Amino acid sequence: MQSKASWINKEILIQSFRSVGWVSIIYLVGLLLTIPLQILMDWSYQKDELKRNVPTDGMNLMYYDNVFQIGIGIQLIMLVVIPVLLGIFLYRFLQVKEASDFMHSLPVKRTNIYTQYFLIGSIFLITPVLVTALILAIIHGALGLEQYYTLQSVAVWIGISIVYLLLMFSGTVMIATITGLSAVHGVLTFIMFLFPAGILSLLYLNAKYYFYGYDSEWYFSMELEKYSPITTIPMLHEGDFSPVQILIYIGLTIVFFVLGLLFYQNRKLEGVSQPLVFSSSKPIFKYGVTFCFMLLGGIYFAELQYRGSFTWLIVGYVIGSFIGYLVAEMVLHKTWRVFTHLKGYAMFVVVAGIFVAALQFDVTGYEKRVPKTEDVKSVYIGDWSYGYAQRNLEDAKKYNYDQPDYLGGAILTNKENIEEVRKLHNKLIELKDRSQRYVNYQHIYLAYELENGQLITRHYRVQINSELMKELKPIYESMEYKEKTNRILSVDSENVIQIRIRRDHPTYINVSIKDSEIVAKAIEALKKDTLNAPYEVRESWGYNEPGIEIFLSEQDIVHLNFRSSFTNFQEVLKETGMLDEVKITSDEVKYAVIVSAEGINDLHHLTPNEIIDLDHTKMVKDTQEIEQVLDQSISYYPGSPYAVMYMYSNEKIDFRTLDENNLPDFVKEHFE
């Protein structure tokens, strides 16, 4: 006669505590050592400092915005590991033949067994959390720890911890019902929780080899962490866990519980010791593993090649998929002798080959999709998706992410500028076959915000040639772009403490301007120079130029490069007698080598002797001629018609550019 059903059978509870209660005890001890003890140690330290009359201001108080910030590393590890361990050991009777036979010989329905073990596991997980919370509440009132944490933050910690623990536990329990090996149980559990984020990562990384302009970085920076409870755990430290996520996790917990119950009710007893107990799940596992290994192998071999290689991507697909297929077969057959089971792999290769070939034709029109000007609300143009992503955070203003210069790039709303960006986009599409494989390349990131709320993003890696410069010039020289990318234009000279001009290479410079009248003139001059600066100056390589630091405070500094085109600023320095301290003179130069650089993208990878030995060069050692070249040369940028290598007296070198319109006469005569 069957026993009456009850929520928790006393004997099962006692047996479960004897066998797996240690996991709950370890969790409780871990929480107590991590949270209350840490708080007491902080409180004791503060108390000792006060007794010693050491001043403690607000900056010294160990205040925690939320309880997850206390011992964050250990806490978050336990949130993942403890429920998985508990689920593996608590449901181990499903993987051991003797225990399985005994449990299923009892006059208890499977539904009751499954439910009772689930409730027992939940109690083992929730009890340590509640005990720790009770202790936190007691010491909070007894010791007056309001400056450390609030009781409200403790309540939030309880709720989120329980949601996470039950989600991880319910997923582990569900996996227990479909496998007959404990080792496979643990591995499959973590694979399941990481699978959404993992497979999307592989798809994003592979997609950029098929869709020109595909923006994989955007999804990594903004989307990826949302797709796995394990990758969202770090968000707890910042308190970014939303009510929507909590509801989703509660829903998933219920789904895992119900699916686990259904699987358990249909599970056959002879499934013990089998990696997967349901035959229908074996092909899903086998080809799923093969597909994931294929993507991983492809991206591994492609990225090993400098700038990536589609050929090596395919080689990686073949090697990765073959290894993945063998691994899956070995797991399913529990032996390494699986080389007679390759018929399924041949079928996979055919299907994967057709799929890869189809992707080459861009049937969706992704690569050529450029929104119409009237449909665009705003467009962002910059170097990376990170700058755009940070500007759209809710706390962007709090961290000054919305300020010019902070992250680079600009969000443009002027319709004329939007149209110019569209022209640039179309030119980038035209240059597809000549892009992506350059040594000296730059990144162009575009993000269209459409009137209907949609977002279109593209990321291109290109070499800036004359065709692209023609399209970029009106964008970068527009007033809207300059105002949104140059913080100097919004600086009030009355707020400036000092202006400092510094450089370490190739010669040392350190000049300060503190006089308020000179500072005001200098700021005004810098604003004019910035507004008048041509696009070519923006693209020049100015890492050897002096740096201009405008101090609004000790922490708030506006940085500029002292460009050759800053004529108004140079006039201010000249009037005050500081220009000679900043300007490099011919006395500091041993010699200069002028190169007719047509067809040479970059001189930086050549040694001085190799540059001297190039065809179409001129060695300059005369001090007057060096002075003329110094006066006319501007910041270096690859692809310029004439380049200059300066060898300084201190044996350091520098590269500059000579404009065709301002060539000294002796240079013109030499190259005619």
C-alpha positions as semicolon CSV with decimal commas, in nm:
position;residue;x (nm);y (nm);z (nm)
1;M;0,000;0,000;0,000
2;Q;0,143;0,344;-0,098
3;S;0,211;0,598;0,170
4;K;0,013;0,918;0,168
5;A;0,177;1,205;-0,017
6;S;0,327;1,481;0,197
7;W;0,525;1,791;0,121
8;I;0,844;1,649;0,277
9;N;0,896;1,296;0,396
10;K;1,075;1,297;0,731
11;E;1,298;1,001;0,645
12;I;1,397;1,153;0,310
13;L;1,478;1,483;0,485
14;I;1,700;1,312;0,744
15;Q;1,876;1,101;0,481
16;S;1,927;1,402;0,257
17;F;2,078;1,606;0,542
18;R;2,318;1,326;0,624
19;S;2,431;1,292;0,264
20;V;2,435;1,651;0,134
21;G;2,375;1,869;0,438
22;W;2,747;1,950;0,439
23;V;2,697;2,161;0,126
24;S;2,446;2,380;0,309
25;I;2,676;2,405;0,612
26;I;2,972;2,507;0,393
27;Y;2,754;2,773;0,231
28;L;2,645;2,908;0,570
29;V;3,002;2,921;0,700
30;G;3,118;3,084;0,377
31;L;2,851;3,354;0,403
32;L;2,924;3,424;0,768
33;L;3,297;3,455;0,709
34;T;3,246;3,667;0,397
35;I;2,979;3,916;0,508
36;P;2,918;3,962;0,885
37;L;3,280;3,895;0,976
38;Q;3,407;4,141;0,714
39;I;3,168;4,407;0,843
40;L;3,277;4,347;1,203
41;M;3,642;4,373;1,101
42;D;3,575;4,704;0,923
43;W;3,378;4,834;1,222
44;S;3,650;4,727;1,466
45;Y;3,916;4,903;1,259
46;Q;3,713;5,225;1,246
47;K;3,653;5,207;1,619
48;D;4,026;5,167;1,692
49;E;4,106;5,464;1,468
50;L;3,856;5,682;1,654
51;K;4,006;5,580;1,991
52;R;4,347;5,688;1,863
53;N;4,192;6,025;1,764
54;V;4,265;5,961;1,398
55;P;4,026;6,181;1,194
56;T;3,775;5,978;0,991
57;D;3,576;6,171;0,735
58;G;3,310;6,045;0,496
59;M;3,573;5,906;0,263
60;N;3,698;5,669;0,530
61;L;3,365;5,513;0,621
62;M;3,330;5,161;0,477
63;Y;2,983;5,218;0,336
64;Y;2,843;4,953;0,102
65;D;2,582;5,044;-0,156
66;N;2,457;4,686;-0,147
67;V;2,544;4,369;0,041
68;F;2,685;4,203;-0,271
69;Q;2,980;4,444;-0,254
70;I;3,097;4,278;0,069
71;G;3,333;3,994;-0,020
72;I;3,206;4,018;-0,377
73;G;3,434;3,750;-0,528
74;I;3,355;3,472;-0,280
75;Q;2,986;3,559;-0,270
76;L;2,938;3,538;-0,644
77;I;3,137;3,216;-0,676
78;M;2,919;3,055;-0,411
79;L;2,602;3,173;-0,589
80;V;2,705;2,963;-0,889
81;V;2,892;2,670;-0,738
82;I;2,685;2,585;-0,427
83;P;2,345;2,522;-0,597
84;V;2,512;2,318;-0,871
85;L;2,701;2,103;-0,619
86;L;2,387;2,054;-0,414
87;G;2,185;1,951;-0,721
88;I;2,451;1,702;-0,833
89;F;2,482;1,531;-0,494
90;L;2,115;1,551;-0,398
91;Y;1,997;1,382;-0,721
92;R;2,291;1,145;-0,743
93;F;2,050;0,855;-0,691
94;L;1,958;0,902;-1,058
95;Q;2,316;0,820;-1,164
96;V;2,391;0,526;-0,931
97;K;2,219;0,194;-1,015
98;E;2,180;0,063;-0,659
99;A;2,045;0,393;-0,529
100;S;1,813;0,428;-0,829
101;D;1,673;0,076;-0,787
102;F;1,618;0,131;-0,415
103;M;1,454;0,474;-0,450
104;H;1,218;0,361;-0,723
105;S;1,119;0,047;-0,533
106;L;0,967;0,261;-0,257
107;P;0,588;0,304;-0,254
108;V;0,626;0,671;-0,345
109;K;0,525;0,830;-0,674
110;R;0,797;0,984;-0,890
111;T;0,621;1,318;-0,869
112;N;0,649;1,311;-0,489
113;I;1,015;1,201;-0,498
114;Y;1,108;1,476;-0,739
115;T;0,910;1,747;-0,556
116;Q;1,032;1,649;-0,210
117;Y;1,397;1,647;-0,311
118;F;1,350;1,983;-0,483
119;L;1,194;2,134;-0,170
120;I;1,467;1,988;0,050
121;G;1,734;2,133;-0,176
122;S;1,560;2,471;-0,171
123;I;1,555;2,466;0,209
124;F;1,925;2,380;0,222
125;L;1,999;2,680;0,000
126;I;1,764;2,936;0,151
127;T;1,839;2,865;0,519
128;P;2,202;2,994;0,511
129;V;2,083;3,313;0,343
130;L;1,814;3,375;0,604
131;V;2,049;3,297;0,895
132;T;2,311;3,536;0,757
133;A;2,047;3,806;0,704
134;L;1,925;3,763;1,062
135;I;2,277;3,809;1,195
136;L;2,322;4,117;0,976
137;A;2,001;4,264;1,117
138;I;2,109;4,192;1,476
139;I;2,454;4,350;1,450
140;H;2,308;4,639;1,250
141;G;2,085;4,734;1,543
142;A;2,327;4,639;1,821
143;L;2,633;4,820;1,686
144;G;2,466;5,101;1,490
145;L;2,608;5,013;1,150
146;E;2,392;5,248;0,944
147;Q;2,701;5,386;0,769
148;Y;2,794;5,037;0,645
149;Y;2,468;4,899;0,509
150;T;2,092;4,940;0,539
151;L;1,829;4,685;0,632
152;Q;1,667;4,756;0,296
153;S;1,986;4,647;0,117
154;V;1,981;4,328;0,326
155;A;1,623;4,257;0,214
156;V;1,722;4,313;-0,151
157;W;2,021;4,082;-0,102
158;I;1,792;3,809;0,037
159;G;1,555;3,829;-0,258
160;I;1,816;3,834;-0,534
161;S;2,026;3,562;-0,369
162;I;1,728;3,329;-0,341
163;V;1,627;3,393;-0,703
164;Y;1,979;3,315;-0,825
165;L;2,022;3,007;-0,606
166;L;1,688;2,855;-0,710
167;L;1,754;2,928;-1,077
168;M;2,091;2,752;-1,071
169;F;1,950;2,468;-0,860
170;S;1,641;2,411;-1,079
171;G;1,859;2,403;-1,391
172;T;2,092;2,150;-1,227
173;V;1,796;1,935;-1,127
174;M;1,654;1,940;-1,479
175;I;1,989;1,824;-1,623
176;A;1,998;1,546;-1,359
177;T;1,685;1,393;-1,513
178;I;1,836;1,360;-1,863
179;T;2,178;1,214;-1,782
180;G;2,303;0,905;-1,602
181;L;2,659;1,018;-1,522
182;S;2,746;1,267;-1,246
183;A;3,048;1,402;-1,434
184;V;2,837;1,469;-1,742
185;H;2,570;1,616;-1,513
186;G;2,804;1,889;-1,389
187;V;2,949;1,968;-1,730
188;L;2,609;1,984;-1,902
189;T;2,474;2,213;-1,630
190;F;2,738;2,479;-1,688
191;I;2,714;2,432;-2,064
192;M;2,340;2,494;-2,047
193;F;2,374;2,815;-1,846
194;L;2,662;2,946;-2,056
195;F;2,528;2,825;-2,390
196;P;2,322;3,134;-2,488
197;A;2,612;3,374;-2,427
198;G;2,869;3,128;-2,562
199;I;2,696;3,043;-2,888
200;L;2,611;3,408;-2,952
201;S;2,977;3,501;-2,895
202;L;3,086;3,248;-3,155
203;L;2,818;3,358;-3,401
204;Y;2,907;3,727;-3,357
205;L;3,279;3,660;-3,408
206;N;3,218;3,449;-3,718
207;A;2,960;3,684;-3,869
208;K;3,214;3,958;-3,938
209;Y;3,380;3,727;-4,193
210;Y;3,056;3,698;-4,389
211;F;2,896;4,042;-4,358
212;Y;3,114;4,338;-4,448
213;G;3,064;4,604;-4,183
214;Y;2,918;4,367;-3,924
215;D;2,953;4,520;-3,579
216;S;3,037;4,233;-3,345
217;E;3,185;4,470;-3,084
218;W;2,846;4,631;-3,022
219;Y;2,689;4,301;-2,919
220;F;2,982;4,216;-2,695
221;S;2,969;4,551;-2,515
222;M;2,592;4,592;-2,489
223;E;2,410;4,263;-2,534
224;L;2,615;3,957;-2,447
225;E;2,618;3,972;-2,069
226;K;2,238;3,962;-2,059
227;Y;2,209;3,611;-2,200
228;S;2,347;3,402;-1,915
229;P;2,286;3,417;-1,541
230;I;2,656;3,350;-1,491
231;T;2,766;3,648;-1,703
232;T;2,510;3,877;-1,537
233;I;2,642;3,801;-1,189
234;P;2,904;4,082;-1,193
235;M;2,616;4,327;-1,237
236;L;2,512;4,254;-0,880
237;H;2,816;4,443;-0,753
238;E;2,690;4,764;-0,913
239;G;2,328;4,703;-0,818
240;D;2,223;4,695;-1,185
241;F;1,993;4,394;-1,147
242;S;1,651;4,497;-1,280
243;P;1,303;4,377;-1,178
244;V;1,257;4,245;-1,533
245;Q;1,559;4,016;-1,492
246;I;1,423;3,891;-1,161
247;L;1,088;3,805;-1,323
248;I;1,267;3,630;-1,612
249;Y;1,477;3,423;-1,371
250;I;1,172;3,328;-1,166
251;G;0,998;3,222;-1,487
252;L;1,301;3,015;-1,594
253;T;1,311;2,850;-1,253
254;I;0,950;2,739;-1,294
255;V;1,019;2,618;-1,650
256;F;1,323;2,416;-1,539
257;F;1,123;2,264;-1,252
258;V;0,835;2,159;-1,479
259;L;1,063;2,025;-1,756
260;G;1,266;1,831;-1,502
261;L;0,949;1,674;-1,364
262;L;0,829;1,576;-1,713
263;F;1,169;1,427;-1,803
264;Y;1,182;1,237;-1,473
265;Q;0,836;1,090;-1,520
266;N;0,938;0,955;-1,864
267;R;1,289;0,848;-1,770
268;K;1,371;0,477;-1,794
269;L;1,554;0,312;-1,504
270;E;1,812;0,156;-1,736
271;G;1,928;0,507;-1,824
272;V;2,164;0,495;-1,524
273;S;2,533;0,522;-1,630
274;Q;2,434;0,654;-1,975
275;P;2,559;1,004;-2,071
276;L;2,212;1,085;-2,207
277;V;1,912;0,875;-2,113
278;F;1,682;0,990;-2,396
279;S;1,773;0,867;-2,745
280;S;1,619;1,175;-2,908
281;S;1,866;1,402;-2,727
282;K;2,176;1,223;-2,857
283;P;2,179;1,365;-3,213
284;I;2,105;1,713;-3,072
285;F;2,405;1,680;-2,842
286;K;2,632;1,532;-3,109
287;Y;2,568;1,786;-3,380
288;G;2,541;2,072;-3,132
289;V;2,891;1,998;-3,002
290;T;3,020;1,959;-3,359
291;F;2,871;2,294;-3,461
292;C;3,014;2,477;-3,160
293;F;3,359;2,326;-3,215
294;M;3,336;2,424;-3,581
295;L;3,269;2,789;-3,496
296;L;3,539;2,789;-3,229
297;G;3,795;2,628;-3,459
298;G;3,713;2,870;-3,739
299;I;3,754;3,183;-3,533
300;Y;4,068;3,046;-3,364
301;F;4,252;2,981;-3,690
302;A;4,120;3,298;-3,857
303;E;4,226;3,525;-3,572
304;L;4,570;3,362;-3,554
305;Q;4,632;3,524;-3,891
306;Y;4,714;3,895;-3,869
307;R;4,390;4,082;-3,950
308;G;4,208;3,752;-4,009
309;S;4,180;3,520;-4,307
310;F;3,868;3,366;-4,461
311;T;4,074;3,076;-4,596
312;W;4,197;2,990;-4,250
313;L;3,844;3,034;-4,119
314;I;3,735;2,745;-4,344
315;V;4,039;2,538;-4,241
316;G;3,944;2,598;-3,880
317;Y;3,586;2,490;-3,952
318;V;3,707;2,155;-4,087
319;I;3,953;2,088;-3,806
320;G;3,722;2,214;-3,531
321;S;3,414;2,028;-3,649
322;F;3,607;1,701;-3,689
323;I;3,746;1,726;-3,336
324;G;3,403;1,821;-3,200
325;Y;3,234;1,528;-3,371
326;L;3,490;1,285;-3,231
327;V;3,456;1,429;-2,880
328;A;3,076;1,401;-2,892
329;E;3,094;1,041;-3,014
330;M;3,344;0,950;-2,743
331;V;3,114;1,092;-2,476
332;L;2,809;0,913;-2,612
333;H;2,984;0,578;-2,662
334;K;3,215;0,612;-2,357
335;T;3,515;0,499;-2,561
336;W;3,778;0,652;-2,789
337;R;3,717;0,388;-3,056
338;V;3,471;0,593;-3,259
339;F;3,643;0,619;-3,597
340;T;3,389;0,379;-3,747
341;H;3,109;0,629;-3,678
342;L;3,204;0,899;-3,931
343;K;2,901;0,868;-4,158
344;G;2,719;1,133;-3,956
345;Y;3,016;1,367;-3,988
346;A;3,006;1,344;-4,367
347;M;2,640;1,450;-4,359
348;F;2,728;1,742;-4,131
349;V;3,004;1,861;-4,368
350;V;2,764;1,865;-4,664
351;V;2,498;2,066;-4,477
352;A;2,755;2,306;-4,325
353;G;2,920;2,356;-4,666
354;I;2,588;2,453;-4,826
355;F;2,515;2,692;-4,540
356;V;2,858;2,861;-4,557
357;A;2,832;2,898;-4,935
358;A;2,487;3,056;-4,905
359;L;2,618;3,318;-4,663
360;Q;2,857;3,450;-4,929
361;F;2,572;3,592;-5,136
362;D;2,433;3,837;-4,875
363;V;2,075;3,746;-4,964
364;T;1,943;3,976;-4,690
365;G;2,112;4,284;-4,838
366;Y;2,284;4,356;-4,507
367;E;2,608;4,489;-4,656
368;K;2,442;4,742;-4,890
369;R;2,176;4,864;-4,648
370;V;2,209;5,241;-4,594
371;P;1,910;5,420;-4,437
372;K;1,756;5,721;-4,610
373;T;1,838;6,064;-4,471
374;E;1,474;6,140;-4,386
375;D;1,450;5,817;-4,185
376;V;1,753;5,898;-3,967
377;K;1,708;6,080;-3,637
378;S;2,081;6,094;-3,559
379;V;2,402;5,920;-3,658
380;Y;2,712;5,850;-3,453
381;I;3,054;5,844;-3,619
382;G;3,363;5,741;-3,431
383;D;3,633;5,476;-3,407
384;W;3,470;5,212;-3,185
385;S;3,131;5,102;-3,062
386;Y;3,246;5,152;-2,701
387;G;3,226;5,530;-2,729
388;Y;2,870;5,516;-2,857
389;A;2,765;5,253;-2,604
390;Q;2,894;5,454;-2,308
391;R;2,726;5,773;-2,427
392;N;2,391;5,594;-2,416
393;L;2,421;5,472;-2,059
394;E;2,174;5,614;-1,809
395;D;2,460;5,749;-1,597
396;A;2,656;5,892;-1,893
397;K;2,637;6,244;-1,748
398;K;2,745;6,121;-1,406
399;Y;3,073;5,993;-1,549
400;N;3,106;6,273;-1,812
401;Y;3,067;6,018;-2,093
402;D;2,852;6,271;-2,278
403;Q;3,128;6,534;-2,278
404;P;3,333;6,613;-2,593
405;D;3,670;6,439;-2,617
406;Y;3,586;6,194;-2,339
407;L;3,531;5,888;-2,558
408;G;3,578;6,027;-2,907
409;G;3,326;6,037;-3,188
410;A;3,009;6,244;-3,213
411;I;2,634;6,203;-3,247
412;L;2,525;6,422;-3,539
413;T;2,169;6,544;-3,590
414;N;2,214;6,803;-3,866
415;K;2,053;6,664;-4,183
416;E;2,339;6,788;-4,401
417;N;2,589;6,603;-4,187
418;I;2,370;6,292;-4,185
419;E;2,370;6,303;-4,565
420;E;2,750;6,335;-4,565
421;V;2,776;6,029;-4,341
422;R;2,551;5,839;-4,582
423;K;2,785;5,934;-4,869
424;L;3,078;5,807;-4,665
425;H;2,888;5,486;-4,592
426;N;2,821;5,428;-4,961
427;K;3,187;5,489;-5,042
428;L;3,290;5,235;-4,777
429;I;3,060;4,980;-4,943
430;E;3,219;5,054;-5,281
431;L;3,566;4,997;-5,134
432;K;3,477;4,659;-4,983
433;D;3,728;4,457;-5,185
434;R;4,006;4,705;-5,105
435;S;3,935;4,723;-4,734
436;Q;3,993;4,501;-4,429
437;R;4,340;4,372;-4,519
438;Y;4,568;4,672;-4,476
439;V;4,875;4,710;-4,256
440;N;4,798;5,073;-4,174
441;Y;4,424;5,071;-4,120
442;Q;4,180;5,275;-3,919
443;H;3,840;5,198;-3,773
444;I;3,520;5,376;-3,872
445;Y;3,214;5,305;-3,661
446;L;2,866;5,421;-3,764
447;A;2,542;5,399;-3,565
448;Y;2,215;5,526;-3,714
449;E;1,926;5,596;-3,478
450;L;1,615;5,586;-3,698
451;E;1,294;5,782;-3,647
452;N;1,109;5,455;-3,580
453;G;1,341;5,371;-3,290
454;Q;1,552;5,112;-3,471
455;L;1,931;5,111;-3,457
456;I;2,162;5,027;-3,750
457;T;2,532;4,987;-3,670
458;R;2,833;4,922;-3,891
459;H;3,203;4,883;-3,818
460;Y;3,463;4,915;-4,096
461;R;3,838;4,865;-4,093
462;V;3,989;5,063;-4,381
463;Q;4,293;5,245;-4,503
464;I;4,230;5,618;-4,531
465;N;4,300;5,696;-4,896
466;S;4,221;6,001;-5,108
467;E;3,872;5,869;-5,191
468;L;3,776;5,831;-4,827
469;M;3,944;6,157;-4,726
470;K;3,717;6,336;-4,972
471;E;3,411;6,190;-4,795
472;L;3,545;6,236;-4,442
473;K;3,659;6,596;-4,486
474;P;3,313;6,767;-4,483
475;I;3,208;6,562;-4,180
476;Y;3,514;6,630;-3,967
477;E;3,531;6,996;-4,072
478;S;3,164;7,063;-3,993
479;M;3,089;7,295;-3,701
480;E;2,859;7,036;-3,538
481;Y;3,128;6,766;-3,536
482;K;3,398;6,999;-3,405
483;E;3,177;7,127;-3,124
484;K;3,094;6,774;-3,018
485;T;3,451;6,640;-3,029
486;N;3,660;6,932;-2,901
487;R;3,605;7,022;-2,540
488;I;3,831;7,324;-2,574
489;L;3,547;7,504;-2,754
490;S;3,337;7,501;-2,435
491;V;3,616;7,599;-2,194
492;D;3,576;7,931;-2,010
493;S;3,917;8,094;-1,960
494;E;3,805;8,219;-1,617
495;N;3,791;7,860;-1,498
496;V;4,143;7,776;-1,617
497;I;4,409;7,746;-1,345
498;Q;4,702;7,708;-1,580
499;I;4,807;7,589;-1,927
500;R;5,101;7,352;-1,949
501;I;5,293;7,254;-2,264
502;R;5,488;6,931;-2,229
503;R;5,679;6,681;-2,441
504;D;5,927;6,403;-2,364
505;H;6,020;6,301;-2,720
506;P;6,223;6,379;-2,921
507;T;6,329;6,673;-2,700
508;Y;6,204;6,764;-2,352
509;I;5,962;7,056;-2,306
510;N;5,783;7,178;-1,993
511;V;5,634;7,530;-2,010
512;S;5,353;7,668;-1,789
513;I;5,122;7,965;-1,848
514;K;4,951;8,099;-1,534
515;D;4,897;8,469;-1,604
516;S;4,519;8,517;-1,640
517;E;4,545;8,761;-1,933
518;I;4,778;8,534;-2,129
519;V;4,561;8,233;-2,042
520;A;4,255;8,412;-2,180
521;K;4,438;8,498;-2,505
522;A;4,571;8,143;-2,533
523;I;4,228;7,985;-2,484
524;E;4,074;8,213;-2,745
525;A;4,358;8,134;-2,987
526;L;4,320;7,760;-2,931
527;K;3,948;7,783;-3,002
528;K;4,016;7,963;-3,333
529;D;4,286;7,714;-3,429
530;T;4,059;7,420;-3,348
531;L;3,774;7,560;-3,554
532;N;4,007;7,638;-3,845
533;A;4,200;7,310;-3,832
534;P;4,162;7,117;-4,160
535;Y;4,068;6,751;-4,167
536;E;4,423;6,649;-4,265
537;V;4,549;6,774;-3,929
538;R;4,308;6,543;-3,749
539;E;4,446;6,247;-3,940
540;S;4,811;6,335;-3,882
541;W;5,027;6,128;-3,650
542;G;5,111;6,371;-3,373
543;Y;5,242;6,153;-3,093
544;N;5,576;6,340;-3,094
545;E;5,407;6,679;-3,080
546;P;5,399;6,872;-2,753
547;G;5,094;6,809;-2,543
548;I;4,880;7,099;-2,423
549;E;4,720;7,047;-2,082
550;I;4,450;7,292;-1,973
551;F;4,391;7,257;-1,597
552;L;4,037;7,334;-1,485
553;S;4,125;7,159;-1,158
554;E;4,386;6,908;-1,046
555;Q;4,161;6,626;-1,164
556;D;3,985;6,791;-1,460
557;I;4,231;6,847;-1,745
558;V;4,159;6,917;-2,111
559;H;4,423;6,760;-2,339
560;L;4,527;6,882;-2,685
561;N;4,812;6,814;-2,923
562;F;5,016;7,121;-3,020
563;R;4,951;7,095;-3,393
564;S;5,163;7,270;-3,653
565;S;4,847;7,441;-3,780
566;F;4,789;7,620;-3,445
567;T;4,913;7,952;-3,582
568;N;4,703;8,173;-3,352
569;F;4,831;7,992;-3,044
570;Q;5,187;8,024;-3,172
571;E;5,136;8,400;-3,208
572;V;5,033;8,423;-2,843
573;L;5,346;8,229;-2,742
574;K;5,557;8,449;-2,968
575;E;5,422;8,768;-2,806
576;T;5,509;8,637;-2,461
577;G;5,851;8,507;-2,564
578;M;5,759;8,143;-2,498
579;L;5,760;8,020;-2,856
580;D;6,138;7,968;-2,858
581;E;6,102;7,744;-2,551
582;V;5,851;7,526;-2,732
583;K;5,974;7,528;-3,088
584;I;6,242;7,286;-3,208
585;T;6,540;7,466;-3,367
586;S;6,795;7,350;-3,622
587;D;7,059;7,335;-3,348
588;E;6,884;7,028;-3,209
589;V;6,881;6,845;-3,545
590;K;7,184;6,651;-3,677
591;Y;7,030;6,599;-4,018
592;A;6,701;6,554;-4,201
593;V;6,606;6,314;-4,479
594;I;6,330;6,426;-4,716
595;V;6,152;6,139;-4,892
596;S;5,930;6,154;-5,196
597;A;5,695;5,909;-5,027
598;E;5,461;5,821;-5,314
599;G;5,367;5,453;-5,280
600;I;5,508;5,432;-4,925
601;N;5,232;5,404;-4,667
602;D;5,443;5,430;-4,355
603;L;5,806;5,509;-4,273
604;H;5,786;5,413;-3,906
605;H;5,867;5,048;-3,973
606;L;6,197;5,141;-4,148
607;T;6,531;5,210;-3,982
608;P;6,710;5,545;-4,044
609;N;6,966;5,374;-4,271
610;E;6,689;5,207;-4,471
611;I;6,520;5,544;-4,519
612;I;6,846;5,705;-4,631
613;D;6,893;5,427;-4,889
614;L;6,547;5,475;-5,039
615;D;6,514;5,611;-5,391
616;H;6,405;5,972;-5,432
617;T;6,545;6,108;-5,107
618;K;6,743;6,418;-5,011
619;M;6,980;6,445;-4,716
620;V;6,973;6,789;-4,549
621;K;7,253;6,895;-4,311
622;D;7,276;7,270;-4,367
623;T;7,131;7,451;-4,062
624;Q;6,950;7,715;-4,270
625;E;6,789;7,451;-4,491
626;I;6,693;7,245;-4,183
627;E;6,533;7,559;-4,038
628;Q;6,328;7,604;-4,356
629;V;6,211;7,242;-4,344
630;L;6,124;7,274;-3,975
631;D;5,914;7,583;-4,046
632;Q;5,722;7,418;-4,331
633;S;5,680;7,062;-4,204
634;I;5,362;6,956;-4,031
635;S;5,250;6,651;-3,838
636;Y;5,317;6,321;-4,011
637;Y;5,041;6,118;-4,169
638;P;5,087;5,806;-4,387
639;G;5,032;5,852;-4,758
640;S;5,161;6,211;-4,771
641;P;5,358;6,301;-5,090
642;Y;5,667;6,418;-4,901
643;A;5,785;6,299;-4,563
644;V;6,075;6,412;-4,346
645;M;6,279;6,207;-4,100
646;Y;6,463;6,420;-3,844
647;M;6,764;6,277;-3,664
648;Y;6,818;6,474;-3,342
649;S;7,137;6,536;-3,150
650;N;7,016;6,298;-2,879
651;E;6,991;6,019;-3,143
652;K;6,611;6,019;-3,133
653;I;6,411;6,042;-3,456
654;D;6,088;6,211;-3,556
655;F;5,870;6,203;-3,868
656;R;5,691;6,497;-4,026
657;T;5,513;6,583;-4,352
658;L;5,585;6,847;-4,617
659;D;5,286;6,986;-4,804
660;E;5,325;7,016;-5,183
661;N;5,209;7,378;-5,170
662;N;5,472;7,481;-4,915
663;L;5,785;7,301;-5,031
664;P;6,108;7,497;-4,982
665;D;6,267;7,593;-5,315
666;F;6,573;7,372;-5,272
667;V;6,343;7,071;-5,218
668;K;6,141;7,149;-5,531
669;E;6,460;7,179;-5,737
670;H;6,590;6,846;-5,610
671;F;6,279;6,645;-5,692
672;E;6,199;6,810;-6,027
